[in-house]
Structure formats: structure tokens, C-alpha cells
Amino acid sequence: MSETNLATRPTVPTGTDHDSTEPLHLAVIAGSVRDQRMSRAVAEWAAFRAATGAVEVDLIDCAEAGLPDDGALRPGGSEASTVAGRLDAADAFVIVTPEYNHSYPAGLKRLIDWHYREWMFKPATILSYGVQGGLLAAEHLRGVFAELHVVTTRRGVGLSRPWEQLGPAGFQPPAATGAAFDAALHELAWWATTLRTARRDRPYAR
Ligand SMILES: Cc1cc2nc3c(=O)[nH]c(=O)nc-3n(C[C@H](O)[C@H](O)[C@H](O)COP(=O)(O)O)c2cc1C
């Protein structure tokens, strides 16, 4: 991690404080697969920002997910992907997504569709980006996740032209962006703790 990133890291508990002794397991998902993709740098920033003693972070990169061929895709669960166990272990997700043609990328949709129970009854915060914040990608994701019983947090972050904040040390946004992300993480931590307890004590039955 760069010194700059260390300097901008919050020194007080922010979004990730919660009332459980068990660390929260947060999966940060880099949602694009292009060779020169921005999502990896943004996801690395988000993962560093979210990681505290109370939060264990796993960065899952769509470009490295190694999903099976779509010919084998089935509704409600297919053969296990190489990242199924890591998604299953997560209590919460941060989805880092660009906007492609007013939606989110096909690679991210494949990651979503290749899993089912790994997503269910968990919360997600959307960190979108594009020319104007990638908000159409974020709103499309909300509808898709609703189908999977994923609660998307009210707060998210929409980054406008984040490539202009990409330097040798990675993605380096202004302090206000970090504060907005911390606020979203705070909400995400509440949902993560609440839904983890609910999944354990009151498993959903149709
Ligand atoms: C296929 C494609 C479609 C795009 N469509 C949009 C768009 O609809 N709105 C937008 O703001 N940016 C759009 N962009 C620009 C992306 O926001 C920008 O290239 C961004 O860096 C892509 O994320 P990535 O680098 O992680 O792949 C598009 C980029 C690509 C490659």
C-alpha cells in the first residue's frame, strides 16, 4: 500500500464498527475484465479502506474468476465456480462496477448468474464509476440483486471520471470520496451484522 493511501486512511472507527466479536467477512468485487481496467485499482483502494481489525477483506477480481462455460449454466445453482467458496464465506459485498452502455459489464453479470445461494440474504454496497458516476450501472444492479435476496445499501458511491485520479500509487481520490465510502460502509456493516444473525437464527423458509 502506498504512503499516500496510508495517510488518507481513517484513524477512527468509521463505517466498519459493529457489535459482533466475529470479524465481518467482506468481499470487494472488481467488476470489469478488460486488460487495462480501472476496476482493479478502485477495488484495491476500497479493500484497503474497508479493512480494519473488525473487517476481513477478500478482493475478488472478475477477470480472475475462471467461470465455467455458460453452456452449463442452470437456474438456481450450477456447478461450483473457482470463487464460489469465497463468495459463500462473505457476509457482505462491495461491488465495484463501471458503466458500460448505460448498464454494468457482462463479466459482472456472469459472476452474478453463476452463483445463487452464495449471494442470498446478504447486503451489498455499489461503488460505480463512469463519465458521470456510473449511476445507471448502479441502478441496474439493484434490480438484479433484489432477485437474489441481496439488500443493496441506500448509500453507495458514484465516481465521475476516476481515471483522472489514477496515479503511480494507484487510485487516489479526494478526501470527500473516502468519507462517502466510509458512510456507505457504516450502513453495510449494520446490514451485514443484522443479516448474519438472521441467517443463523431465523433461516428463511418459503
Ligand atoms: C464498452 C464500453 C462502454 C462504455 N459505456 C459507457 C457509458 O455508457 N457510460 C459511461 O459513463 N462510460 C462508459 N464507458 C467508459 C467507461 O466508464 C470507462 O472506460 C471505464 O474506465 C471502464 O471501466 P473499466 O476500465 O474498469 O473497464 C464505456 C466503456 C466501455 C469499454
Ligand as a Chemical Component Dictionary entry (heavy atoms), coordinates in Angstrom:
data_LIG
# 
_chem_comp.id                   LIG 
_chem_comp.type                 NON-POLYMER 
_chem_comp.pdbx_formal_charge   0 
_chem_comp.three_letter_code    LIG 
# 
loop_
_chem_comp_atom.comp_id 
_chem_comp_atom.atom_id 
_chem_comp_atom.alt_atom_id 
_chem_comp_atom.type_symbol 
_chem_comp_atom.charge 
_chem_comp_atom.model_Cartn_x 
_chem_comp_atom.model_Cartn_y 
_chem_comp_atom.model_Cartn_z 
_chem_comp_atom.pdbx_ordinal 
LIG C1  C1  C 0 -17.897 -0.996 -23.843 1  
LIG C2  C2  C 0 -17.827 0.291  -23.058 2  
LIG C3  C3  C 0 -18.981 1.040  -22.901 3  
LIG C4  C4  C 0 -18.949 2.215  -22.134 4  
LIG N1  N1  N 0 -20.117 2.894  -21.910 5  
LIG C5  C5  C 0 -20.128 3.915  -21.027 6  
LIG C6  C6  C 0 -21.365 4.501  -20.618 7  
LIG O1  O1  O 0 -22.438 4.124  -21.040 8  
LIG N2  N2  N 0 -21.316 5.499  -19.700 9  
LIG C7  C7  C 0 -20.124 5.944  -19.169 10 
LIG O2  O2  O 0 -20.145 6.838  -18.322 11 
LIG N3  N3  N 0 -18.939 5.410  -19.557 12 
LIG C8  C8  C 0 -18.917 4.404  -20.462 13 
LIG N4  N4  N 0 -17.736 3.817  -20.824 14 
LIG C9  C9  C 0 -16.486 4.409  -20.316 15 
LIG C10 C10 C 0 -16.091 3.723  -19.025 16 
LIG O3  O3  O 0 -16.759 4.330  -17.933 17 
LIG C11 C11 C 0 -14.579 3.782  -18.801 18 
LIG O4  O4  O 0 -13.893 3.318  -19.952 19 
LIG C12 C12 C 0 -14.171 2.954  -17.608 20 
LIG O5  O5  O 0 -12.801 3.093  -17.362 21 
LIG C13 C13 C 0 -14.487 1.487  -17.834 22 
LIG O6  O6  O 0 -14.187 0.724  -16.685 23 
LIG P1  P1  P 0 -13.003 -0.352 -16.708 24 
LIG O7  O7  O 0 -11.744 0.432  -17.027 25 
LIG O8  O8  O 0 -12.971 -0.924 -15.324 26 
LIG O9  O9  O 0 -13.313 -1.351 -17.766 27 
LIG C14 C14 C 0 -17.726 2.663  -21.584 28 
LIG C15 C15 C 0 -16.572 1.900  -21.762 29 
LIG C16 C16 C 0 -16.623 0.722  -22.471 30 
LIG C17 C17 C 0 -15.370 -0.109 -22.615 31 
# 
loop_
_chem_comp_bond.comp_id 
_chem_comp_bond.atom_id_1 
_chem_comp_bond.atom_id_2 
_chem_comp_bond.value_order 
_chem_comp_bond.pdbx_ordinal 
LIG C1  C2  SING 1  
LIG C2  C3  SING 2  
LIG C2  C16 DOUB 3  
LIG C3  C4  DOUB 4  
LIG C4  N1  SING 5  
LIG C4  C14 SING 6  
LIG N1  C5  DOUB 7  
LIG C5  C6  SING 8  
LIG C5  C8  SING 9  
LIG C6  O1  DOUB 10 
LIG C6  N2  SING 11 
LIG N2  C7  SING 12 
LIG C7  O2  DOUB 13 
LIG C7  N3  SING 14 
LIG N3  C8  DOUB 15 
LIG C8  N4  SING 16 
LIG N4  C9  SING 17 
LIG N4  C14 SING 18 
LIG C9  C10 SING 19 
LIG C10 O3  SING 20 
LIG C10 C11 SING 21 
LIG C11 O4  SING 22 
LIG C11 C12 SING 23 
LIG C12 O5  SING 24 
LIG C12 C13 SING 25 
LIG C13 O6  SING 26 
LIG O6  P1  SING 27 
LIG P1  O7  DOUB 28 
LIG P1  O8  SING 29 
LIG P1  O9  SING 30 
LIG C14 C15 DOUB 31 
LIG C15 C16 SING 32 
LIG C16 C17 SING 33 
# 
